[in-house]
Amino acid sequence: LNQHHNLDKEKTSRELEIENNKNVQTLDIDHFWDAYDHLVNCKSFEDSVASFQDRYIYRATSGFKDFLMARNFTAEEYVKKIRKFPKFYQSIRKNTYEVKKAEPLIEEVFRNFKSLYPNFKPFKVCFAIGTIRTGGTTSDKFVLIGTEMTTCTAANDLSEFNGDAMGQVLAGESDVVQKIKNIVAHECVHTQQKNKMAPGAEKCNLLYACMQEGFCDFIGELVAGNQINKVAATYGDAHETELWKAFKSELCSKSINNWLYNYSSVKDKPADLGYYIGYRIARQYYQQLANKQQAIIDIIEMDDPKQFLKKSGYDEHISGK
């Protein structure tokens, strides 16, 4: 058995070496489904966890290693999620393989980005499968994509979500190719942002966080022809004035809980409405600046949220309605 294991190790390290040289990594998708298929042979929860550890996490590509660090996925969490959402994972399998064809889509996103923003520096992209809690994030070398969320459409089996906020987001787009472009474009903007406020800028945490996200939606839409937060956008357009009023009342709050990453706590409205607020501020700024190329640079390189809000004229625009 040991000998077999060593051979396997060598084979794995050869495969990883090839994959880690690529600009778009998708090998982790295969490893995930290998671990998943192996669950039928597992006699206990511990066996299942060990299988995920060996077959998926230990075989991580360089991109997936970054993803594991950024999001703290564990083998135990994978096994629990698959037990909790068996129909969802079963139904998403075919779609996750679609990312094997993603390279030309990503090249297209990069080309479009470069034409809008000449300073664009491309990143590597890694597609892996997460635990239904992140569509994407970035590390210092990678755009990291949660493929189980990114390739999900309304056609997948979402019955286990009982129509909750996460279920609505997963069902939000019917076209897998467009969805991949949208998320890659959104995350690409993050890789170009400054990620900290200018030394002299007034600290304004909530506004800054929502601008960081919503600006990615706005630029992402220019790049990919669409954006990732349709559910929030539809609701936002119908309730814009009241949303802005509520947002303004906690503009520089340290807490972002009412506006971002709040799938589990939000009731009676979509999650992540802060993305919508940021998006609208960017759009207002873009519309009122004659030099669109400069507007794009300003949006991507924003490092003074209060100042930017003022220049955008968004508050006056809404209050004047």
C-alpha positions as MATLAB code, in Angstrom:
seq = 'LNQHHNLDKEKTSRELEIENNKNVQTLDIDHFWDAYDHLVNCKSFEDSVASFQDRYIYRATSGFKDFLMARNFTAEEYVKKIRKFPKFYQSIRKNTYEVKKAEPLIEEVFRNFKSLYPNFKPFKVCFAIGTIRTGGTTSDKFVLIGTEMTTCTAANDLSEFNGDAMGQVLAGESDVVQKIKNIVAHECVHTQQKNKMAPGAEKCNLLYACMQEGFCDFIGELVAGNQINKVAATYGDAHETELWKAFKSELCSKSINNWLYNYSSVKDKPADLGYYIGYRIARQYYQQLANKQQAIIDIIEMDDPKQFLKKSGYDEHISGK';
ca = [
       0.000    0.000    0.000;
       2.801    2.384    0.926;
       4.482    1.974   -2.417;
       1.211    2.776   -4.140;
       0.837    5.891   -2.006;
       4.311    7.113   -2.937;
       3.674    6.638   -6.628;
       0.476    8.562   -6.190;
       2.379   11.351   -4.456;
       4.841   11.608   -7.306;
       2.045   11.660   -9.848;
       0.258   14.363   -7.845;
       3.345   16.537   -7.546;
       3.981   16.233  -11.312;
       0.375   17.233  -12.040;
       0.608   20.142   -9.618;
       3.840   21.366  -11.121;
       2.179   21.592  -14.555;
      -0.983   23.183  -13.160;
       0.862   25.725  -11.012;
       2.536   27.126  -14.118;
      -0.818   27.914  -15.721;
      -2.511   31.310  -15.559;
      -5.888   29.658  -15.034;
      -5.986   26.759  -12.572;
      -8.881   24.283  -12.595;
      -7.300   21.032  -11.332;
      -8.825   21.505   -7.864;
     -12.249   20.902   -9.426;
     -11.154   17.355  -10.348;
      -9.680   16.790   -6.903;
     -12.883   17.914   -5.208;
     -15.027   15.469   -7.156;
     -12.504   12.692   -6.556;
     -12.864   13.273   -2.802;
     -16.639   13.520   -3.183;
     -16.877   10.234   -5.107;
     -14.780    8.561   -2.458;
     -17.284    9.385    0.307;
     -19.309    6.244   -0.534;
     -16.384    4.126    0.697;
     -16.162    5.994    3.999;
     -17.567    4.204    7.037;
     -17.622    7.159    9.428;
     -17.529   10.938    9.652;
     -13.807   10.706   10.499;
     -13.166    8.621    7.381;
     -14.979   11.175    5.269;
     -12.964   14.036    6.711;
      -9.710   12.130    6.154;
     -10.717   11.443    2.557;
     -11.344   15.154    1.902;
      -8.101   16.064    3.580;
      -6.070   13.592    1.492;
      -7.808   13.833   -1.838;
      -8.648   17.524   -1.956;
      -6.858   19.727    0.553;
      -3.431   18.020    0.511;
      -3.455   18.138   -3.282;
      -4.165   21.887   -3.447;
      -2.761   23.944   -6.316;
      -0.878   27.126   -5.429;
      -4.092   29.104   -6.016;
      -6.242   26.849   -3.856;
      -3.626   27.075   -1.075;
      -4.184   30.839   -1.113;
      -7.946   30.245   -1.067;
      -7.654   27.896    1.929;
      -5.663   30.570    3.771;
      -8.081   33.365    2.853;
     -11.271   31.504    3.763;
     -10.193   28.812    6.261;
     -12.005   25.979    4.504;
     -11.520   22.691    6.384;
     -12.129   19.072    5.407;
     -14.643   18.852    8.248;
     -16.617   21.815    6.920;
     -16.730   20.259    3.431;
     -18.134   16.996    4.750;
     -20.752   18.802    6.870;
     -21.838   21.010    3.956;
     -22.145   18.079    1.561;
     -24.287   16.273    4.141;
     -26.437   19.341    4.632;
     -26.848   20.187    0.915;
     -26.521   16.825   -0.895;
     -28.933   17.722   -3.701;
     -27.219   21.024   -4.356;
     -23.736   19.523   -4.667;
     -25.005   16.665   -6.801;
     -26.755   19.070   -9.158;
     -23.847   21.503   -9.516;
     -21.281   18.952  -10.660;
     -21.810   19.242  -14.408;
     -21.652   23.063  -14.264;
     -18.398   23.141  -12.311;
     -16.618   21.416  -15.203;
     -17.609   24.352  -17.422;
     -14.705   26.325  -15.968;
     -12.354   24.006  -17.849;
     -13.324   26.110  -20.867;
     -12.938   29.401  -19.012;
      -9.513   30.451  -20.270;
     -10.743   32.342  -23.368;
     -13.467   34.000  -21.264;
     -10.843   35.233  -18.838;
      -8.578   36.446  -21.622;
     -11.550   38.407  -22.954;
     -12.207   39.967  -19.530;
      -8.513   40.904  -19.241;
      -8.480   42.452  -22.726;
     -11.605   44.492  -22.034;
     -10.208   45.585  -18.700;
      -6.926   46.676  -20.252;
      -8.728   48.750  -22.871;
     -10.744   50.557  -20.192;
      -7.894   50.880  -17.696;
      -4.427   50.844  -19.278;
      -2.709   50.286  -15.881;
      -4.438   46.914  -15.527;
      -2.092   44.173  -14.316;
      -3.506   40.694  -14.900;
      -3.556   38.169  -12.067;
      -3.655   34.394  -12.122;
      -7.099   32.846  -11.639;
      -7.895   29.737   -9.610;
     -11.233   27.937   -9.739;
     -11.836   25.700   -6.727;
     -14.920   24.447   -4.912;
     -15.809   25.973   -1.578;
     -18.487   25.522    1.057;
     -21.192   27.830   -0.369;
     -19.977   30.898    1.480;
     -17.806   32.763   -1.001;
     -18.258   33.495   -4.684;
     -14.782   34.929   -4.971;
     -11.918   36.729   -3.291;
      -8.327   37.667   -4.061;
      -4.849   37.019   -2.713;
      -1.718   38.877   -3.738;
      -1.261   36.730   -6.858;
      -4.671   35.232   -7.543;
      -8.275   35.901   -8.282;
      -9.903   33.024   -6.360;
     -13.292   31.752   -7.492;
     -15.781   29.630   -5.516;
     -16.932   27.536   -8.454;
     -19.922   25.899   -6.756;
     -21.452   29.378   -6.402;
     -20.174   30.929   -9.605;
     -21.494   28.228  -11.923;
     -24.847   27.791  -10.171;
     -27.989   28.901  -11.975;
     -31.734   28.778  -11.354;
     -31.743   25.387  -13.111;
     -29.797   23.755  -10.257;
     -31.483   22.034   -7.316;
     -31.780   24.813   -4.734;
     -34.639   23.226   -2.761;
     -32.445   22.802    0.348;
     -32.069   26.595    0.669;
     -35.835   27.085    1.169;
     -35.812   30.361   -0.761;
     -33.413   32.097    1.684;
     -31.082   34.976    0.739;
     -28.294   32.630   -0.375;
     -30.708   30.553   -2.461;
     -31.905   33.703   -4.214;
     -28.362   34.757   -5.086;
     -27.482   31.288   -6.387;
     -30.528   31.409   -8.661;
     -29.801   34.949   -9.848;
     -28.331   34.282  -13.287;
     -29.246   31.716  -15.925;
     -26.114   31.853  -18.062;
     -23.028   30.100  -16.637;
     -20.602   31.724  -19.103;
     -21.870   35.209  -18.284;
     -21.746   34.443  -14.579;
     -18.079   33.375  -14.805;
     -17.217   36.587  -16.679;
     -19.112   38.704  -14.135;
     -17.354   37.297  -11.082;
     -13.889   37.341  -12.674;
     -14.402   40.960  -13.756;
     -15.628   41.944  -10.269;
     -12.709   40.249   -8.502;
     -10.238   41.700  -11.011;
     -11.223   45.193   -9.910;
     -10.304   44.228   -6.336;
      -6.819   43.285   -7.525;
      -6.327   46.808   -8.911;
      -7.761   48.763   -5.970;
      -5.535   50.528   -3.434;
      -7.073   48.735   -0.450;
      -6.321   51.444    2.059;
      -7.507   54.970    2.591;
      -5.161   57.876    1.844;
      -3.208   59.118    4.912;
      -5.181   62.392    5.074;
      -8.603   60.893    4.356;
     -11.351   60.971    6.958;
     -11.874   57.412    8.226;
     -15.255   56.209    7.070;
     -15.361   52.437    7.347;
     -18.829   51.476    6.175;
     -18.868   53.853    3.216;
     -15.369   52.754    2.198;
     -16.202   49.039    2.397;
     -19.365   49.472    0.330;
     -17.532   51.593   -2.243;
     -14.803   48.955   -2.534;
     -17.421   46.303   -3.356;
     -19.913   48.384   -5.323;
     -17.168   49.959   -7.439;
     -16.168   46.416   -8.464;
     -19.743   45.811   -9.569;
     -19.769   49.021  -11.605;
     -16.401   48.546  -13.342;
     -17.104   44.811  -13.633;
     -20.278   45.635  -15.543;
     -18.355   47.890  -17.953;
     -15.839   45.071  -18.471;
     -18.138   42.037  -18.673;
     -21.396   43.612  -19.832;
     -23.115   42.552  -16.637;
     -22.658   42.312  -12.872;
     -22.899   39.821  -10.048;
     -25.486   41.454   -7.779;
     -28.674   41.472   -9.826;
     -30.923   40.606   -6.888;
     -29.655   43.555   -4.816;
     -29.792   45.850   -7.869;
     -33.438   45.080   -8.645;
     -34.458   45.659   -5.051;
     -32.201   48.742   -4.780;
     -33.693   50.430   -7.834;
     -37.146   50.057   -6.310;
     -36.126   51.392   -2.860;
     -33.195   53.676   -3.599;
     -34.266   56.774   -1.636;
     -35.133   54.928    1.568;
     -31.987   52.777    1.312;
     -29.761   55.822    0.975;
     -31.472   57.467    3.937;
     -30.877   54.402    6.098;
     -27.303   54.080    4.837;
     -26.530   57.748    5.468;
     -27.604   57.400    9.082;
     -24.690   55.016    9.679;
     -22.351   56.306    6.953;
     -19.019   55.949    8.782;
     -20.011   53.162   11.158;
     -17.320   50.635   12.051;
     -19.856   47.852   11.602;
     -20.768   46.653    8.115;
     -23.256   44.008    9.307;
     -26.394   45.707    8.026;
     -25.003   46.143    4.514;
     -22.359   43.564    3.564;
     -21.824   39.779    3.803;
     -25.073   39.403    5.755;
     -26.735   36.386    4.130;
     -27.353   34.652    7.432;
     -28.863   37.613    9.288;
     -30.851   39.531    6.682;
     -34.661   39.334    6.766;
     -37.337   40.525    4.282;
     -34.836   41.973    1.792;
     -31.840   40.810   -0.232;
     -28.384   40.504    1.343;
     -25.438   42.736    0.429;
     -27.334   45.940   -0.325;
     -24.122   47.869    0.403;
     -22.861   46.681   -2.979;
     -25.801   48.468   -4.547;
     -25.050   51.724   -2.685;
     -21.416   51.651   -3.818;
     -22.457   50.827   -7.372;
     -24.845   53.788   -7.554;
     -22.248   56.233   -6.217;
     -19.780   55.043   -8.878;
     -22.406   55.298  -11.598;
     -23.362   58.811  -10.551;
     -19.700   59.862  -10.581;
     -19.118   58.267  -13.985;
     -22.200   59.892  -15.509;
     -21.311   63.407  -14.418;
     -17.612   63.323  -15.432;
     -17.020   64.253  -19.074;
     -13.720   62.342  -19.274;
     -14.857   58.716  -18.917;
     -11.322   57.284  -18.973;
     -10.447   59.520  -16.003;
     -13.680   58.535  -14.258;
     -12.689   54.858  -14.499;
      -9.225   55.588  -13.067;
     -10.746   57.619  -10.227;
     -13.247   54.877   -9.388;
     -10.649   52.099   -9.365;
      -8.044   54.120   -7.455;
     -10.437   55.730   -4.931;
      -8.788   56.164   -1.525;
     -10.854   58.930    0.075;
     -14.474   57.760    0.461;
     -16.003   60.947    1.936;
     -14.318   63.127   -0.687;
     -15.401   60.784   -3.488;
     -19.001   60.757   -2.283;
     -19.004   64.549   -2.293;
     -17.549   64.752   -5.815;
     -20.039   62.192   -7.124;
     -23.016   64.409   -6.248;
     -24.939   61.235   -5.331;
     -26.406   62.581   -2.113;
     -27.794   65.712   -3.855;
     -29.039   63.540   -6.713;
     -31.088   61.340   -4.359;
     -32.216   64.138   -2.057;
     -33.394   66.090   -5.091;
     -35.656   63.268   -6.224;
];
